[in-house]
Amino acid sequence: MKLDWSILWGDAGLLILHGLVVTLQLSAWVLALAFVLGLAFGTLRWIGLSVTEPICWFYVEFARNTPPVVQILFWYFSASYILPGWLFLQLRDFGYEFGAAVVALAIYHGAFIAEVVRAGLNAVPKGQLDGARALGLGFLQSLRRIIMPQALRITIPPLVNESVSIIKNTSLAMAIGITELTYQYKHIDIFAFRGVEALAAVTVIYMILCTLAAGLGHLLSVRLSHHITARRGLRPVLTSE
Amino acid sequence: MQFERVWTAANWERLLVGDLFNKGVMGGLLLTLVLGLSSIVIATLLGAGIGVMRSSTRRALSVPAAIYVQAFRSVPLLILIFWAYFFPPTFGVQVSKFTSVLIALTLFTTAYIGEIVHGGIRSVASGHIEAARALGMSRLETQLRIVLPQAFFNMLPALAGRYVVSIKNTSLAFLIGLADLTEIGKQIGARLMTAPIEVYVTLLMIYFVVNRGLSLLMRLLEDRSRFNRIFLRI
């Protein structure tokens, strides 16, 4: 079979660029929402109130042990049963696929981020909280000013890995017809029979995106742990997923 | 909630074994498990090789391994599945759906397991390696008898996590039309039409039970004395 790369400079290229924009939008929304969810649930689990613990456990374990694509299908197909009728009808006019994918992926990755945040909080020595409380800071104040800054610094490398896997998992949104990169490949394959070229282009774009995200995250973690590096003469190492 | 519409005997049979008994086609949970477990076994073996290569001091070994890991970790699994399924036909070779998902999933998981093995090997204290070399063990012997057994126990929690991800990832097979658990669930949902919550909750519950079971089993292995008692008869 002869490959014709020139099609990437025409309409197919525009479709892929459009897909790239959608992928980036989806990733940004999911990252922001998942971070909020993860921070909230991770902190709650760290505090460990007996009232909230079963709910947090259920959320984290259920979200982490089930496939993201089934979660996407669940939120997409049951939206009309879960949401009140008037809201669903409003959403349907604009297309709620994007929202369903954002919600599902944010819930999925939020659970992973919650565990990361909890581990980071646990890594801060207990004496830090006791010291802050003894100096007269309230609980929330010591959490925000003393514990969180130390914990988040430790969690940067795993959070970077999580954002890379968020970018990769946005490809699952094609299951409900969101026009992101992977969907555009299918589209070009079906309508122009130029699957291999489109697939190669999409693969390269994903590689660049993920490498960029990992590199930026590495820079961030080097910057944030600069004081530790300077003191101990160590270089921080990116941990694997 | 009308779970009784989903939980009929016929639906359970399709969810668990697909059309195995009436058409002889494996499907459902059985296919998911066969796919997931075989890719886990192959990827663990290949990943151990990649991890050992990656930890080698010879650049000719460590650089290709590092490139492999980096390349396969920065592409979505779905894209790999599409490569494995749609690329061979351009050479006139038709790969079955099962094989292509198995190849893609295995290559993808191998990269992650290689990284886990690499981390495990690095976690073994260098004094142990130096002591083994000083006692006259060869490089290979040091790896096989000193480094890898210790690394193995350090890797177990990360490996357990990766295995669960592999089982979850088999659900992508439905996007090229393989009749795995997710595809069967989708078909049942499409036939019932008005019970999506019930269908997908059932699917999520099955996946949850399988994955929780797998991680609990792996946790049993983490107890070193129990591991020795069962597998090494010590």
HADDOCK unambig.tbl for C-alpha pairs under 7 A between the chains (distance, minus, plus):
assign (segid A and resid 1 and name CA) (segid B and resid 90 and name CA) 6.02 0.50 0.50
assign (segid A and resid 62 and name CA) (segid B and resid 208 and name CA) 6.49 0.50 0.50
assign (segid A and resid 65 and name CA) (segid B and resid 207 and name CA) 6.98 0.50 0.50
assign (segid A and resid 65 and name CA) (segid B and resid 208 and name CA) 5.26 0.50 0.50
assign (segid A and resid 65 and name CA) (segid B and resid 211 and name CA) 5.76 0.50 0.50
assign (segid A and resid 65 and name CA) (segid B and resid 212 and name CA) 6.79 0.50 0.50
assign (segid A and resid 66 and name CA) (segid B and resid 168 and name CA) 6.25 0.50 0.50
assign (segid A and resid 66 and name CA) (segid B and resid 204 and name CA) 5.86 0.50 0.50
assign (segid A and resid 66 and name CA) (segid B and resid 207 and name CA) 5.50 0.50 0.50
assign (segid A and resid 66 and name CA) (segid B and resid 208 and name CA) 5.52 0.50 0.50
assign (segid A and resid 67 and name CA) (segid B and resid 168 and name CA) 4.56 0.50 0.50
assign (segid A and resid 67 and name CA) (segid B and resid 169 and name CA) 6.61 0.50 0.50
assign (segid A and resid 67 and name CA) (segid B and resid 171 and name CA) 6.61 0.50 0.50
assign (segid A and resid 70 and name CA) (segid B and resid 182 and name CA) 6.98 0.50 0.50
assign (segid A and resid 74 and name CA) (segid B and resid 197 and name CA) 6.71 0.50 0.50
assign (segid A and resid 74 and name CA) (segid B and resid 200 and name CA) 5.48 0.50 0.50
assign (segid A and resid 77 and name CA) (segid B and resid 196 and name CA) 5.94 0.50 0.50
assign (segid A and resid 78 and name CA) (segid B and resid 196 and name CA) 5.58 0.50 0.50
assign (segid A and resid 78 and name CA) (segid B and resid 197 and name CA) 5.38 0.50 0.50
assign (segid A and resid 168 and name CA) (segid B and resid 75 and name CA) 6.62 0.50 0.50
assign (segid A and resid 168 and name CA) (segid B and resid 76 and name CA) 4.69 0.50 0.50
assign (segid A and resid 169 and name CA) (segid B and resid 76 and name CA) 6.70 0.50 0.50
assign (segid A and resid 171 and name CA) (segid B and resid 76 and name CA) 6.89 0.50 0.50
assign (segid A and resid 171 and name CA) (segid B and resid 78 and name CA) 6.99 0.50 0.50
assign (segid A and resid 196 and name CA) (segid B and resid 87 and name CA) 6.69 0.50 0.50
assign (segid A and resid 203 and name CA) (segid B and resid 75 and name CA) 6.50 0.50 0.50
assign (segid A and resid 203 and name CA) (segid B and resid 79 and name CA) 6.91 0.50 0.50
assign (segid A and resid 206 and name CA) (segid B and resid 74 and name CA) 6.80 0.50 0.50
assign (segid A and resid 206 and name CA) (segid B and resid 75 and name CA) 5.83 0.50 0.50
assign (segid A and resid 207 and name CA) (segid B and resid 74 and name CA) 5.07 0.50 0.50
assign (segid A and resid 207 and name CA) (segid B and resid 75 and name CA) 5.74 0.50 0.50
assign (segid A and resid 210 and name CA) (segid B and resid 74 and name CA) 5.35 0.50 0.50
assign (segid A and resid 211 and name CA) (segid B and resid 74 and name CA) 6.73 0.50 0.50
assign (segid A and resid 240 and name CA) (segid B and resid 115 and name CA) 6.53 0.50 0.50
